[in-house]
Amino acid sequence: YLAELIRMDGRGDYTSDTCHQCNVSAPAQFRCEDCCDMQLYCQNCIVINHSRNPTHRIEDWTGSFFRPMSLKKLGLRVQLGHAIGENCILPRKAFNDDFVLIDTNGIHEMAVDFCACERSQTHTKQLLRMGWFPSTSVDPRTAATFRLLQHYQILSFESKASAYEFYHSLVRISDNTGLIKKDRYEPFMRMVREWRHLKMLKRFGRGHDPAGVSGTKEGECAVLCPACPQPGKNLPSDWKETPKAKQWLYSLFIAIDANFRLKRRAISTDEADPSLSKGWSYFVEEKKFKGHLKEHSSEMQEKSSCSNHNAVNMAETKLSQGLAATGVGTVDCARHNFKRPNGVGDLQKGEKYVNMDYLFFSTLRNNGLDALNVSYDIACQWHKNLWRRMESLPESYHISYLRVFIRFFVPKFHLPAHVNKCQTMFSFNFTRFVGRTDGEAPERGWSNINPVASSTKAMGPGCRRDTLDDHFGDWNWKKVVGLGASLIHKMREAVTEKADHDAAFQEFNGAISADHRSAWTVEMETWEENPNDTCVTNPLERKSIQITQASARLRLAEMEAQELARGIDLSLHPDISPSVLIASGLDLEEEQRRVRSAFEGMGLHVSDIQKGTLTRMRNVLRRKIETWRSAQVLYMPAVQILTSTVVPAHHQPSENAEDISLWLPSNLERKPCDSRLRDHEWDLRYAQAHDSLEELRQCLRVHCSMLTFKREWVRGQGSNTRAQNALARVHARQVACTRRYRVAWEALNTLAPLLKKVRWQGRLQVLKDEDVKPLVDPFGSETEGHRRLTWIWMMAGVDTAGDGGDCLNLLLGVRVEWCKSRARAARWAEEIDLLREEMRRVLHFLDWQANWWDDQQDRRDCETPAEHEGMVAYANKQADIRRRLAERFRLLWA
């Protein structure tokens, strides 16, 4: 391969001095890099061959090597305004005969002749009819081919390559030595921006409308979501008369969010760099938006009464020095992830209500729907005074909130950061008629647009808005094309999950008594009807007393006090009762774990100070064990035999204190032991297991939040080291809790058959390594829809008592789990109904849009038959695209 590459730098097999095309004596010394032909031609033949390909790159054989040669220098002149090969009687050279054409294979100097005869058109029309886009309308000296602009536009959508990078790649293709200086970067940027704008107008029929470009309305050039309800486009004519039980299918789901990556530096102004559109697609109209912000800039924003959300509480302190915009706020379609028309706007100083309110009401103008579901990560606070704040907006932005049924939600991923009350009131999981909507749609879109942030950050205000509008439009169109696959994927998942969750709920439901089942159903339905009514009991709230070792010890002490009061004293030691003996044994066991952990934490090179500290810890622990042992043998005589048999007395001092076996009742197995002592250890071990799990859950929560904070905010070696040490300490506690639980579990497992305990394992289970996971892991690989909680977060034992505990506690815990199981089954059933309706809407919308394009064919009077033919052809093409999409979707969903 290498040899062949080097061979191509020579003439190869074409060493003849005669041009094989014309067979004259002129030297054959030119070849083309872009033609599928390595043959050499004479100067006249190479020019004739490239009259239809003027942007091909030519090489000239100097006698010893090839060097680049332009067709302009070889004598090729491109005549505009006439067919190829037809001469103009009055050609006019470009200004100073200096014309540059930018194409996909480089930047080319061209010899261009404009037509100036009686058939002539303007210079811009002559260029455009050649497929060349002029950089200016007056004496153009630079142009770009349509294929180049189309190529860059698609490339920017897919790779997010900046115009600067793309242009300079063309410069290097043309000349990779830097010897030729022909800078056309600014004209290229201007052409790209105008191309984006014109393509937008063309795709939305503005060229077919008699009102023309100037008649474009706000939001009219946005790609709409075919699956969302849109009266007059994809809803039945009698949709308002649909039975109440089905009205929820015509609800609109929208999601609000902000992105602080899409900043803009304080460069240029709206006067110097205005947008080419006036709020025609996704960004709001800038003048009205800025006017509203200026009018309400002095208003203070109320602080959040929920969790300490930075989006609310730190909006006034957001760093904005040197920035004209700290980010953008958007309103999306919550179920299909489309950017909404007029739903995007700049944030000047954090995520302030005044900005987000304007975007929310702007995108909902002329909505016409009766039901609205709004998702926002701070919805619990934002919605409180929303209708009062709405009064400050123009009348056309108002919503009749007394007529429209509006509900507010917090996205599923963000919900665990809120207080417990919010986690049921604003949850998609427990609210009727929302299906499996998660509200996280905007977050998925940020990964697509964030790579553009580096190039748009330094743009002027108008150029940035036009660029982002173009990217949002492409994102929406890709979503339209992908609806066929995405909706059928969701439907297949929903059918499977509905069957699984239905079966799980029916199994659970069958184990509940009929009285409880009917009572809980009434409670749940009442709460679902009025979730915001404080007088209605929330059946999903846990109101149970946690099981702790402290409460278990208190209960045992109270029982012994009652026995003493009745004159019963079973103690064999004046200071240590049976319950105190077992409790002290568990304390010694915990201390052994601490000493063992200290020993394991020492490195390879241990200092004398560390050795001394460890020895003192072991000596103290040994004395405690010996004191405790003297009382133990009174209650458990078998221990005396075991200690003398297993470990001879004269070897005892050589054993480390943390390795001494304590021989608690669970260690004795079938050996004789007072059942009362086993009962005491059972109660304490059961409480110890719950205690360990609670502490483990706390450690997981703390570790997850600390890790998130470290990744987002901690910078620098010193800060990272301190953060890492703090994480290590939390992790060590987490490991200790895991070990303590496993010891407690083994003891319970041993004692259960001896004490004839049954049906206790449902509340406590074997703790595997994969079970030790946080409730919500922001860095986990599982998606939200497929995430499964481990049993440590769902076990009934988290909020219920064990054997002999409070029966009401157990009942409340079962009720909560029953309500959740019922809600899961209901949401999957709703998802299937919602997906069926969305599929119907998509097909009707595409049919409506195809008919709309059919109607555009003859709307505008054209000056020439050619112009009319172009109008009809483009309308037919767009209608055909919609019909083919609809047919493809029908086949996919059949």
C-alpha positions, -999 to 999 in steps of 0.1 A, spaced: 0 0 0 28 24 9 46 17 -23 14 25 -43 8 57 -24 44 68 -32 40 57 -69 11 81 -73 34 111 -67 48 103 -101 32 99 -135 28 61 -132 19 44 -165 12 77 -182 46 89 -193 39 97 -229 46 133 -239 16 134 -262 -20 140 -250 -40 109 -258 -72 129 -262 -62 152 -290 -31 134 -302 -12 167 -309 23 176 -300 12 197 -270 28 183 -238 5 161 -216 14 175 -182 -19 180 -163 -40 156 -143 -71 160 -120 -71 150 -84 -109 147 -83 -117 129 -116 -116 91 -116 -88 93 -142 -50 94 -136 -43 101 -173 -23 133 -182 -37 158 -206 -26 189 -224 -36 224 -212 -64 228 -238 -79 193 -231 -78 197 -193 -97 230 -196 -124 216 -220 -129 185 -197 -136 207 -167 -160 232 -182 -187 213 -161 -164 207 -131 -147 241 -125 -139 233 -88 -118 202 -95 -81 204 -83 -55 202 -111 -18 191 -108 10 202 -132 39 179 -139 70 201 -138 93 174 -151 103 161 -117 72 164 -95 35 175 -95 25 209 -81 -10 225 -77 -23 245 -106 -57 264 -108 -80 261 -137 -81 299 -137 -44 301 -146 -49 275 -173 -75 297 -190 -109 283 -178 -135 310 -175 -170 303 -162 -198 321 -180 -229 327 -159 -264 333 -172 -259 309 -202 -258 272 -208 -224 254 -207 -206 261 -240 -228 290 -249 -210 323 -252 -224 357 -240 -221 386 -265 -215 409 -236 -196 392 -207 -186 412 -177 -158 400 -154 -162 398 -117 -149 428 -97 -112 431 -104 -115 396 -120 -111 383 -84 -136 357 -75 -133 329 -49 -156 299 -48 -157 277 -16 -166 240 -23 -164 208 -3 -129 201 -18 -113 234 -10 -112 271 -17 -108 280 -54 -98 311 -74 -122 313 -103 -124 334 -135 -161 343 -136 -179 362 -163 -213 376 -155 -239 380 -183 -246 416 -193 -266 410 -225 -303 416 -230 -311 382 -212 -291 391 -181 -304 389 -145 -288 404 -114 -254 391 -104 -269 374 -74 -296 356 -94 -270 344 -119 -249 329 -91 -279 313 -74 -291 297 -106 -256 282 -109 -260 267 -74 -235 292 -59 -245 312 -29 -232 348 -30 -217 363 1 -231 398 -6 -257 413 -29 -235 440 -43 -206 431 -66 -201 396 -51 -165 383 -51 -171 353 -29 -196 325 -31 -201 290 -17 -217 261 -35 -251 249 -22 -236 214 -16 -209 229 6 -235 248 27 -257 218 30 -227 196 38 -216 219 66 -251 223 80 -256 186 84 -220 181 97 -226 208 123 -258 190 135 -241 156 138 -205 165 149 -211 200 163 -180 212 143 -177 250 145 -177 271 113 -141 281 122 -129 246 123 -147 236 91 -135 266 71 -99 261 82 -100 224 72 -110 237 37 -80 261 38 -56 232 46 -72 210 19 -64 238 -6 -30 246 7 -14 229 37 17 250 37 3 284 47 20 300 17 -12 311 0 -33 337 20 -69 341 8 -90 347 39 -128 343 33 -138 333 68 -161 363 75 -180 359 41 -183 322 48 -198 328 83 -223 352 67 -233 327 40 -238 299 65 -260 321 86 -281 332 57 -283 297 44 -297 284 77 -323 312 77 -334 306 42 -337 269 46 -359 274 76 -382 297 57 -384 273 28 -392 243 50 -421 260 66 -438 272 34 -430 309 38 -420 311 1 -455 297 -8 -474 322 14 -488 353 -3 -478 373 28 -442 363 22 -414 363 48 -426 395 64 -459 378 73 -443 351 94 -458 348 128 -440 340 161 -433 303 165 -445 295 130 -411 281 119 -408 254 146 -410 217 140 -441 206 159 -444 174 179 -468 151 159 -476 130 190 -487 159 212 -524 169 211 -530 198 187 -566 208 180 -573 211 144 -543 190 134 -545 156 151 -575 155 175 -610 143 166 -635 171 158 -655 160 189 -627 156 213 -642 179 238 -673 156 240 -652 125 248 -663 108 281 -647 121 312 -629 88 318 -610 93 285 -604 131 286 -570 127 302 -557 112 269 -558 147 254 -536 163 281 -504 182 271 -472 172 289 -445 199 290 -412 201 309 -392 232 320 -355 233 325 -324 255 323 -290 249 308 -260 268 322 -236 254 296 -250 276 268 -235 308 280 -228 339 259 -200 364 265 -208 401 265 -199 405 229 -217 428 204 -253 440 208 -287 433 193 -284 465 173 -251 455 158 -260 418 154 -297 413 152 -313 380 147 -326 373 111 -359 360 126 -381 378 151 -391 349 173 -402 328 144 -391 295 157 -378 284 192 -364 316 208 -388 341 221 -390 375 203 -361 394 219 -374 429 222 -406 420 241 -387 395 262 -360 420 272 -386 447 278 -405 424 302 -373 415 321 -363 452 324 -397 461 338 -396 435 365 -358 434 372 -361 449 406 -386 423 420 -372 399 446 -377 362 443 -391 342 472 -368 315 487 -376 278 485 -393 262 514 -384 228 501 -349 215 498 -321 240 494 -323 242 456 -296 263 441 -318 270 411 -341 291 434 -320 302 464 -289 311 444 -304 327 413 -294 362 425 -258 351 432 -251 333 399 -217 344 385 -224 366 355 -193 388 352 -184 392 315 -215 373 304 -245 386 285 -263 353 292 -255 327 319 -275 300 300 -308 293 284 -342 283 298 -364 260 277 -398 245 276 -400 210 260 -426 184 252 -422 162 282 -430 128 266 -413 131 232 -385 156 239 -394 183 213 -384 219 218 -416 239 220 -422 270 198 -412 302 215 -401 281 245 -364 291 246 -349 323 261 -317 336 276 -310 337 314 -292 368 325 -286 359 361 -295 324 371 -328 305 368 -351 334 378 -388 330 379 -393 362 357 -374 345 328 -390 310 332 -425 324 336 -422 343 304 -411 312 285 -438 291 300 -467 314 291 -451 323 257 -451 287 245 -487 281 257 -503 309 238 -534 299 217 -531 264 232 -568 255 232 -564 224 254 -583 217 287 -556 197 306 -520 205 312 -493 185 331 -462 206 339 -429 192 350 -402 213 366 -374 203 390 -385 232 414 -423 229 406 -431 226 443 -419 262 449 -423 277 414 -461 270 411 -471 287 444 -476 323 431 -476 315 394 -510 329 387 -503 361 406 -471 365 386 -490 358 354 -509 391 358 -477 410 350 -476 396 315 -496 409 285 -532 397 282 -524 374 252 -501 353 274 -527 346 301 -541 311 308 -576 306 320 -564 284 350 -600 281 363 -611 264 331 -579 245 323 -570 215 346 -533 220 354 -511 197 375 -475 202 386 -448 176 389 -411 172 398 -391 150 374 -384 115 387 -347 118 388 -348 151 407 -376 141 431 -355 123 458 -337 156 465 -370 171 478 -386 168 512 -408 138 519 -441 157 513 -430 166 478 -421 130 470 -457 120 470 -476 152 461 -455 160 430 -446 124 419 -454 110 384 -453 75 400 -483 81 423 -505 104 402 -533 92 380 -534 96 342 -497 103 334 -486 69 323 -449 63 327 -439 99 320 -407 108 338 -404 146 331 -367 144 324 -370 151 286 -349 184 286 -320 166 303 -318 142 274 -316 170 249 -288 188 266 -263 161 257 -270 169 220 -267 207 222 -240 211 249 -211 205 224 -222 237 205 -216 258 237 -179 264 229 -186 279 195 -218 298 204 -203 313 235 -183 339 215 -210 347 190 -230 379 188 -266 377 202 -284 374 168 -260 349 153 -261 327 185 -299 327 185 -301 318 148 -275 290 152 -293 275 182 -327 278 165 -313 258 136 -298 231 159 -331 228 178 -350 225 146 -328 197 134 -332 179 168 -370 182 165 -369 168 129 -348 138 139 -373 132 167 -401 132 141 -383 107 119 -375 85 149 -411 85 163 -419 52 145 -391 33 163 -393 51 196 -431 46 201 -431 9 192 -401 4 215 -420 20 244 -451 0 235 -433 -33 236 -417 -24 269 -451 -12 283 -469 -44 274 -443 -66 291 -440 -44 322 -478 -41 325 -482 -79 326 -454 -82 352 -467 -55 375 -503 -67 371 -492 -102 382 -472 -88 411 -500 -67 423 -526 -95 420 -504 -118 440 -499 -91 467 -536 -82 466 -546 -118 471 -526 -119 504 -545 -90 518 -578 -94 537 -610 -82 520 -616 -56 547 -582 -41 543 -583 -43 505 -616 -23 503 -605 2 529 -572 9 513 -587 12 479 -611 39 491 -582 57 509 -560 56 477 -588 67 454 -598 96 477 -562 108 479 -558 105 441 -588 127 436 -576 154 461 -538 150 465 -534 186 476 -561 185 502 -545 186 537 -576 171 552 -572 139 531 -549 112 545 -520 104 523 -518 66 523 -483 66 509 -468 84 539 -449 61 563 -458 68 599 -439 41 618 -415 39 646 -381 27 636 -366 -4 652 -333 5 671 -311 -13 695 -317 14 721 -355 8 720 -349 -30 722 -327 -26 753 -352 -3 769 -380 -28 763 -359 -57 779 -350 -35 809 -386 -26 814 -396 -63 813 -370 -71 840 -382 -43 861 -418 -57 860 -405 -91 870 -386 -77 900 -417 -58 910 -436 -92 911 -408 -107 932 -392 -127 904 -354 -124 901 -337 -147 877 -303 -129 878 -273 -150 888 -250 -120 892 -256 -91 916 -248 -64 889 -255 -81 856 -289 -93 846 -294 -117 816 -304 -89 792 -274 -68 803 -251 -98 798 -262 -102 761 -262 -65 755 -227 -62 769 -216 -91 747 -228 -73 716 -210 -42 727 -177 -62 731 -183 -77 697 -186 -42 682 -154 -32 700 -136 -62 686 -146 -51 651 -132 -16 657 -99 -30 669 -97 -53 639 -105 -25 616 -77 -3 632 -53 -32 627 -63 -38 591 -60 0 583 -23 0 592 1 1 562 32 -20 556 54 4 575 39 8 610 54 34 634 60 27 671 33 52 680 8 32 659 19 -1 675 16 14 710 -19 27 703 -30 -7 690 -15 -26 719 -33 -3 744 -66 -9 726 -61 -46 728 -52 -45 765 -83 -25 774 -105 -49 753 -89 -80 769 -96 -67 804 -133 -60 795 -137 -95 780 -122 -111 811 -145 -91 834 -176 -100 813 -165 -137 811 -167 -140 849 -204 -132 847 -210 -151 815 -200 -185 829 -227 -182 857 -255 -179 830 -238 -202 804 -218 -230 821 -211 -246 787 -188 -216 779 -164 -227 807 -159 -261 789 -156 -245 754 -129 -220 764 -108 -246 781 -112 -271 753 -109 -249 723 -82 -225 736 -60 -238 764 -56 -213 793 -18 -211 790 -21 -201 753 -48 -174 759 -25 -144 764 -9 -149 730 -42 -145 712 -52 -110 700 -81 -96 720 -102 -90 688 -99 -127 679 -112 -141 712 -145 -159 707 -173 -145 729 -195 -176 727 -229 -158 727 -260 -181 726 -260 -180 688 -225 -195 688 -235 -224 710 -259 -239 684 -272 -272 699 -252 -269 732 -272 -264 764 -282 -227 769 -311 -210 787 -338 -202 762 -343 -168 779 -308 -158 769 -315 -169 733 -347 -148 733 -327 -118 746 -300 -122 719 -327 -126 692 -344 -93 702 -311 -75 703 -297 -90 671 -330 -82 653 -327 -46 664 -290 -46 656 -297 -57 620 -323 -29 616 -299 -4 632 -271 -15 608 -293 -12 578 -305 23 588 -269 35 593 -259 18 560 -287 37 542 -275 70 558 -239 62 547 -250 55 511 -270 88 510 -241 108 524 -215 91 502 -236 97 471 -242 134 479 -205 140 488 -194 123 455 -217 145 435 -204 176 452 -168 166 447 -173 160 410 -191 192 403 -174 217 426 -141 205 440 -110 216 420 -73 215 429 -51 189 444 -55 200 481 -93 201 479 -95 168 461 -73 151 487 -95 164 516 -126 154 497 -112 119 490 -103 115 527 -138 124 537 -152 99 512 -129 73 526 -142 78 561 -178 75 550 -169 44 530 -152 28 561 -184 33 581 -204 18 553 -181 -13 553 -184 -15 591 -222 -14 589 -222 -41 562 -201 -64 584 -222 -58 615 -254 -66 596 -240 -98 582 -229 -110 617 -264 -101 630 -280 -120 601 -259 -151 607 -268 -151 644 -305 -147 636 -304 -175 611 -288 -197 637 -313 -188 665 -345 -189 643 -349 -228 643 -339 -230 680 -366 -205 689 -391 -217 663 -392 -183 645 -411 -185 612 -418 -159 585 -391 -135 597 -368 -135 567 -392 -115 545 -382 -84 565 -345 -92 566 -325 -108 539 -289 -119 530 -270 -87 523 -250 -92 490 -224 -68 477 -247 -58 448 -275 -49 473 -253 -21 488 -264 6 463 -277 42 469 -314 50 464 -305 72 434 -271 68 419 -264 98 395 -234 81 381 -249 46 377 -252 29 343 -289 20 347 -315 43 332 -344 56 353 -370 35 335 -351 2 342 -336 11 376 -345 -14 403 -343 -6 440 -324 -31 461 -343 -47 490 -326 -25 516 -347 4 503 -380 -15 500 -380 -40 529 -410 -38 552 -386 -39 582 -375 -3 574 -407 9 590 -423 -21 608 -416 -40 640 -406 -77 640 -421 -105 660 -437 -93 691 -436 -57 679 -463 -32 671 -489 -47 648 -501 -13 637 -466 -6 624 -466 -37 603 -500 -29 590 -490 6 579 -459 -7 562 -479 -33 542 -505 -7 533 -478 16 518 -463 -12 498 -497 -23 486 -505 13 474 -472 15 456 -477 -18 439 -512 -7 428 -499 26 415 -471 8 395 -496 -15 378 -520 15 370 -492 36 355 -482 9 331 -518 3 320 -522 41 314 -489 41 294 -504 16 269 -535 37 265 -514 69 261 -491 53 235 -520 40 215 -534 76 214 -500 90 205 -496 66 176 -530 77 163 -521 113 167 -488 109 148 -505 94 118 -533 120 117 -508 148 121 -486 136 92 -518 132 70 -529 167 80 -494 181 72 -493 164 38 -527 179 29 -514 213 41 -485 211 17 -509 201 -11 -528 233 -4 -497 254 -7 -491 247 -44 -511 276 -59 -513 300 -30 -489 325 -44 -489 342 -78 -456 335 -96 -440 358 -122 -428 329 -145 -439 293 -152 -405 281 -140 -411 297 -106 -445 282 -104 -432 248 -113 -406 251 -85 -433 260 -60 -455 230 -70 -425 206 -70 -413 216 -36 -449 213 -21 -453 179 -37 -420 167 -23 -428 178 12 -463 162 10 -447 130 -3 -422 129 26 -450 131 52 -470 104 34 -441 80 32 -433 86 69 -469 79 78 -469 47 57 -437 35 73 -450 41 108 -482 22 100 -462 -8 89 -440 -6 120 -470 -4 143 -492 -29 125 
